[in-house]
């Protein structure tokens, strides 16, 4: 039988694999790092598979309880995959929808979706029967999100609520989608603006110094510094894992960011050939050693949130910057613009290397995407990029 320690310690491999618990229950570990409990059973003479939930949202004890309930349903002659008898509320349907989507999502995105539902949707309509939820109720909760200035979040939540009802209608749990009828009642998204970013080395260093002095989570402060030194997107950095760090104590330390966490077309996200390699400067290595001293290797996450089981929240770094004198002048994504601007001014002949360091698509001389070269040229040019990152790290911390 499985132990909690084994579930927690399971690491992704190049190919998906299973860890058996017994009686058909097992832990499935995907190459992306997703862990989900599944139960294999036979129904009407054919082998079937039921997904019970993802770890850590569903732990080993809960998975065994769900498997037991499914066995009881099977003993009554019912197909355990048919949830119509026990899925009546919106929360139950939403969690079932979330479980269905897991294999196509990164662990970070899956956690973000669930948190958004738990924070903004379940308190309002989670306990209500699906058939009793009216468009007015959905619009009311979405407008509450808008009132705090989160228009884009309200828009995404409407889409997620509608997707839950789409599943529920298909399963026969309800007949209508009340979220489909409220889109016109929401405010239009705010005009697209460039991410606020500091444009001088002096300001960048001053911001980092102010963050260091804040009373805040050590993980958040370390993550902020790592984000600045690597110029990666926050979605990639907050999900960083120790298993992605190579040669930390050697001469050529790197961070191999899985394609699944990069901003890529869906078809490329499952292809390791599109992983992005970030050469780690001595300053970035120092950040990782600081994180290591806090014992975060136990769950593989380098920058865990308060629970230790999931990454820092989406808003964690932005909240830090809002408490500094640079509030409104710099956001987490702004580090990419800061890095690009300063390094292009400092090393004008290294434009291509700087773009590669940011994970941008290769460009042709006329500025268009160089599709042929992008398809065949897989060179990482790590030596060139290491010089760029070493120089950047020295500018920020030297």
VENZI-V360399 format. One record per pair of residues at least 12 apart in sequence whose ideal C-beta (glycine too) atoms are under 10 Angstrom apart, sorted by the first residue. I is the first residue (numbers start at 0). J is the second residue. Records with the same first field share a line. If there is no record, write none. Layout:
BEGIN
I: J / J
END
This chain:
BEGIN
0: 19 / 20 / 21 / 22 / 24 / 59 / 63
1: 18 / 19 / 20 / 21 / 24 / 25 / 26 / 36 / 59 / 62 / 63
2: 18 / 20 / 59
3: 58 / 59 / 60
4: 297
5: 18 / 20 / 26 / 59
6: 18 / 20 / 26 / 28 / 34 / 36 / 54 / 55 / 58 / 59 / 62
7: 34 / 54 / 55 / 58 / 59 / 297 / 298 / 299 / 308
8: 297 / 298 / 299
9: 26 / 27 / 28 / 32 / 34 / 54 / 299
10: 28 / 32 / 34 / 240 / 241 / 242 / 299
11: 28 / 29 / 30 / 31 / 32 / 33 / 34 / 106 / 240 / 242 / 243 / 257 / 259 / 299
12: 28 / 29 / 30 / 242
13: 30 / 271
14: 28 / 29 / 30
15: 27 / 28 / 29 / 30 / 31 / 33 / 102
16: 28 / 29 / 30
17: 37 / 39
18: 34 / 36
19: 39
20: 36 / 38 / 59 / 62 / 63 / 66
21: 63 / 66
22: 38 / 39 / 40 / 63 / 66 / 67 / 70
23: 37 / 38 / 39 / 40 / 41 / 46 / 47 / 48 / 49 / 66 / 69 / 70
24: 36 / 37 / 38 / 39 / 40 / 49 / 51 / 59 / 62 / 63 / 65 / 66 / 67 / 69 / 70
25: 37 / 38 / 39 / 48 / 62 / 66
26: 54 / 59 / 62
27: 48 / 50 / 53 / 54 / 101 / 102
28: 54
29: 53 / 101 / 102 / 105 / 106 / 259 / 269
30: 257 / 259 / 269 / 271
31: 101 / 102 / 103 / 104 / 105 / 106 / 107 / 109 / 238 / 257 / 258 / 259 / 260 / 268 / 269
32: 105 / 106 / 107 / 238 / 240 / 242 / 243 / 257 / 259 / 260 / 299 / 300
33: 53 / 54 / 101 / 102 / 103 / 104 / 105 / 106 / 109 / 259
34: 53 / 54 / 55 / 56 / 57 / 101 / 106
35: 50 / 51 / 52 / 53 / 54 / 56 / 57 / 62 / 98 / 101 / 102 / 109
36: 49 / 50 / 51 / 52 / 53 / 54 / 57 / 58 / 59 / 61 / 62 / 63 / 65 / 66 / 98
37: 49 / 50 / 51 / 52 / 62 / 66
38: 50 / 51 / 62 / 63 / 65 / 66 / 67 / 69 / 70 / 73 / 79
40: 66 / 69 / 70 / 73 / 78 / 79 / 80
41: 73
42: 73 / 76 / 77 / 78 / 79 / 80 / 81
43: 76 / 78
47: 73 / 78 / 79 / 80
48: 80
49: 65 / 66 / 69 / 72 / 73 / 78 / 79 / 80 / 82 / 98
50: 65 / 80 / 95 / 98 / 99 / 101 / 102
51: 63 / 64 / 65 / 66 / 68 / 69 / 79 / 98
52: 65 / 94 / 95 / 97 / 98 / 101
53: 97 / 98 / 100 / 101 / 102 / 104 / 106 / 109 / 110 / 113
54: 106 / 308
55: 106 / 110 / 298 / 306 / 307 / 308 / 309
56: 94 / 97 / 98 / 101 / 109 / 110 / 113 / 117 / 308 / 309
57: 94 / 98
58: 308
65: 79
66: 79
68: 85
69: 82
72: 84 / 85
80: 170
81: 170 / 171
82: 95 / 167 / 170 / 171 / 172
83: 167 / 170 / 171 / 172
84: 172
85: 172
86: 129 / 166 / 167 / 170 / 171 / 172 / 173
87: 127 / 128 / 129 / 130 / 131 / 167 / 172 / 173
88: 121 / 124 / 125 / 126 / 127 / 128 / 129 / 131 / 132 / 172
89: 116 / 120 / 121 / 123 / 124 / 125 / 126 / 127 / 128 / 129 / 131 / 132 / 136 / 137 / 160 / 163 / 164 / 167 / 172 / 173
90: 116 / 117 / 120 / 121 / 122 / 124 / 125 / 126 / 127 / 163
91: 125 / 126 / 129 / 167 / 172
92: 125 / 128 / 129 / 163 / 164 / 166 / 167 / 170 / 172 / 173
93: 112 / 113 / 116 / 117 / 120 / 121 / 124 / 125 / 129 / 159 / 160 / 162 / 163 / 164 / 166 / 167
94: 113 / 116 / 117 / 121 / 125 / 163
95: 163 / 166 / 167 / 170 / 172
96: 112 / 116 / 159 / 160 / 162 / 163 / 164 / 165 / 166 / 167 / 170
97: 109 / 112 / 113 / 116 / 159 / 162 / 163 / 166
99: 162 / 166
100: 112 / 159 / 162 / 166
101: 113
103: 265 / 268 / 269
104: 259
105: 234 / 235 / 238 / 257 / 258 / 259 / 260 / 261 / 268
106: 238 / 240 / 259 / 260 / 300 / 309 / 310
107: 233 / 234 / 235 / 237 / 238 / 239 / 259 / 260 / 300 / 309 / 310 / 311 / 313
108: 234 / 238 / 259 / 260
109: 309
110: 237 / 238 / 304 / 308 / 309 / 310 / 312 / 313
111: 155 / 234 / 237 / 309 / 310 / 312 / 313
112: 155 / 156 / 159 / 162
113: 309
114: 304 / 309 / 312 / 313
115: 144 / 149 / 152 / 155 / 156 / 159 / 313
116: 156 / 159 / 160 / 163
118: 144 / 152 / 156
119: 140 / 141 / 143 / 144 / 147 / 149 / 152 / 153 / 156 / 159 / 160
120: 137 / 140 / 141 / 144 / 156 / 159 / 160 / 163
121: 140
122: 140 / 143
123: 136 / 137 / 139 / 140 / 141 / 143 / 144
124: 136 / 137 / 139 / 140 / 160 / 177
128: 172 / 173
129: 163 / 164 / 167 / 168 / 170 / 172 / 173 / 174 / 175 / 176 / 177
130: 167 / 172 / 173 / 174 / 175 / 177
131: 173 / 177
132: 160 / 164 / 173 / 175 / 176 / 177 / 178
133: 175 / 177 / 180 / 181
134: 175 / 176 / 177 / 178 / 179 / 180 / 181 / 184
135: 177 / 180 / 181 / 184
136: 177 / 178 / 181
137: 156 / 157 / 160 / 161 / 164 / 176 / 177 / 178 / 179 / 180 / 181 / 184
138: 153 / 157 / 177 / 178 / 180 / 181 / 182 / 183 / 184 / 185
139: 181 / 184
140: 153 / 156 / 157 / 160 / 181
141: 153 / 154 / 156 / 157 / 160 / 178 / 181 / 182 / 184 / 185 / 186
142: 181 / 184 / 185 / 186
144: 156 / 157 / 185
145: 184 / 185 / 186
148: 189
150: 185 / 186 / 187 / 188 / 189
151: 188 / 189
152: 313
153: 185 / 186 / 188
154: 182 / 185 / 186 / 187 / 188
156: 178 / 185
157: 178 / 179 / 181 / 182 / 184 / 185
158: 178 / 182
159: 178
160: 176 / 177 / 178 / 179 / 181
161: 176 / 177 / 178 / 179 / 180 / 181 / 182
162: 176 / 178
163: 176 / 178
164: 176 / 177 / 178 / 179
165: 178 / 179
193: 332 / 333 / 336
194: 329 / 330 / 331 / 332 / 333 / 334 / 335 / 336 / 337
195: 320 / 325 / 326 / 327 / 328 / 329 / 330 / 332 / 333 / 336
196: 328 / 329 / 330 / 332 / 333 / 334 / 335 / 336 / 337 / 338 / 339 / 340
197: 325 / 328 / 329 / 333 / 334 / 336 / 337 / 340 / 341
198: 328 / 329 / 333 / 336 / 337 / 340 / 341 / 344
199: 337 / 340 / 341 / 344
200: 337 / 341 / 344 / 345 / 391 / 394 / 395
202: 325 / 328 / 329 / 337
203: 227 / 325 / 329 / 333 / 334 / 337 / 338 / 341 / 391 / 394 / 395
204: 227 / 394 / 395 / 396 / 397
205: 323 / 324 / 325
206: 223 / 227 / 319 / 320 / 323 / 324 / 325 / 328 / 329 / 333 / 334 / 337 / 395
207: 220 / 223 / 224 / 227 / 228 / 323 / 395 / 396
208: 323
209: 319 / 320 / 322 / 323 / 324 / 325
210: 223 / 224 / 227 / 316 / 319 / 320 / 322 / 323 / 325
211: 223 / 224
212: 323
213: 318 / 319 / 320 / 322 / 323
214: 322
215: 315 / 318 / 319 / 322
216: 302 / 303 / 304 / 305 / 311 / 315 / 318 / 319
217: 289 / 290 / 292 / 293 / 295 / 302
218: 237 / 290 / 293 / 295 / 300 / 301 / 302 / 303 / 304 / 305 / 307 / 310 / 311 / 315
219: 237 / 302 / 304 / 305 / 311 / 312 / 315 / 316 / 318 / 319
220: 286 / 289 / 302 / 315 / 316 / 319
221: 286 / 287 / 289 / 290 / 293 / 295 / 301 / 302 / 311
222: 236 / 237 / 239 / 286 / 290 / 301 / 302 / 303 / 310 / 311 / 315 / 316 / 319 / 331
223: 236 / 286 / 302 / 311 / 315 / 316 / 317 / 319 / 320 / 331 / 334
224: 282 / 283 / 285 / 286 / 289 / 290 / 395 / 396
225: 237 / 239 / 254 / 279 / 282 / 283 / 285 / 286 / 287 / 289 / 290 / 301 / 302
226: 239 / 286 / 302 / 316 / 331 / 332 / 333 / 334 / 335
227: 282 / 283 / 286 / 316 / 329 / 331 / 333 / 334 / 337 / 338 / 391 / 392 / 395 / 396
228: 277 / 279 / 280 / 281 / 282 / 283 / 284 / 285 / 286 / 334 / 338 / 388 / 391 / 392 / 395 / 396
229: 254 / 256 / 277 / 278 / 279 / 280 / 282 / 283 / 286 / 334 / 335 / 338 / 356 / 357 / 388 / 391 / 392
230: 277 / 334 / 335 / 336 / 337 / 338 / 339 / 342 / 353 / 356 / 357 / 358 / 387 / 388 / 391
231: 254 / 256 / 260 / 261 / 275 / 277 / 332 / 334 / 335 / 338 / 356 / 357 / 358
232: 256 / 260 / 261 / 262 / 331 / 332 / 334 / 335 / 357 / 358
233: 311 / 313 / 314 / 315 / 316 / 317 / 330 / 331 / 332 / 334 / 335
234: 260 / 261 / 262 / 310 / 313 / 331 / 332
235: 254 / 256 / 257 / 259 / 260 / 261 / 262 / 275 / 277 / 358
236: 254 / 256 / 260 / 277 / 301 / 302 / 310 / 311 / 316 / 331 / 334
237: 260 / 300 / 301 / 302 / 303 / 304 / 309 / 310 / 311 / 312 / 313 / 315 / 316 / 331
238: 256 / 257 / 259 / 260 / 300 / 301 / 302 / 309 / 310 / 311
239: 254 / 256 / 260 / 277 / 287 / 290 / 299 / 300 / 301 / 302 / 310
240: 254 / 256 / 257 / 260 / 295 / 296 / 298 / 299 / 300 / 301 / 302 / 310
241: 287 / 290 / 291 / 295 / 296 / 297 / 298 / 299 / 300 / 301
242: 255 / 257 / 296 / 299 / 301
243: 255 / 256 / 257 / 260 / 274 / 276 / 277 / 299 / 301
244: 277 / 279 / 283 / 284 / 287 / 290 / 291 / 301
245: 276 / 279
246: 279 / 284
247: 279 / 284 / 287 / 288 / 291
248: 284 / 288
249: 284
251: 278 / 279 / 381 / 382 / 385
252: 277 / 278 / 279 / 280 / 281 / 283 / 284 / 287 / 385
253: 276 / 277 / 278 / 279 / 379 / 381 / 384 / 385
254: 275 / 276 / 277 / 278 / 279 / 283 / 287 / 301
255: 271 / 274 / 275 / 276 / 277
256: 273 / 274 / 275 / 276 / 277 / 358
257: 269 / 271 / 273 / 274 / 275
258: 270 / 271 / 272 / 273 / 274 / 275
259: 271 / 273 / 274
260: 274 / 275
261: 273 / 274 / 275 / 358
262: 275 / 358 / 359
263: 275 / 358 / 360
272: 377
273: 358 / 377
274: 379
275: 355 / 356 / 357 / 358 / 379
276: 355 / 356 / 358 / 379 / 380 / 381 / 384
277: 356 / 357 / 358 / 379 / 381 / 384 / 385 / 388
278: 356 / 379 / 380 / 381 / 382 / 383 / 384 / 385 / 386 / 387 / 388 / 389
279: 385 / 388 / 389 / 392
280: 385 / 386 / 387 / 388 / 389 / 390 / 391 / 392 / 393 / 395 / 396
281: 388 / 389 / 392 / 393 / 396 / 397
282: 388 / 389 / 391 / 392 / 393 / 394 / 395 / 396 / 397
283: 388 / 389 / 391 / 392 / 395 / 396
284: 392
285: 392 / 396
286: 301 / 302 / 392 / 396
287: 301
290: 302 / 303
294: 307
295: 307
302: 315 / 316
313: 331
314: 331
315: 331
316: 330 / 331 / 332 / 334
317: 329 / 330 / 331 / 332 / 333
318: 331
319: 331
320: 333
334: 395
335: 356 / 357 / 358 / 359
336: 357
337: 391 / 395
338: 353 / 356 / 357 / 387 / 388 / 391 / 394 / 395
339: 353 / 354 / 356 / 357 / 359
340: 353
341: 353 / 390 / 391 / 394 / 395
342: 356 / 357 / 387 / 388 / 390 / 391 / 394
345: 387 / 390 / 391 / 394
346: 386 / 387 / 390 / 391
349: 383 / 384 / 386 / 387 / 390
350: 362
351: 380 / 383
352: 380 / 382 / 383 / 384 / 385 / 386 / 387 / 388
353: 383 / 384 / 387 / 391
355: 378 / 379 / 380 / 381 / 383 / 384 / 387
356: 380 / 383 / 384 / 385 / 387 / 388 / 391
357: 384
360: 372 / 373
361: 373 / 374 / 376 / 378
END
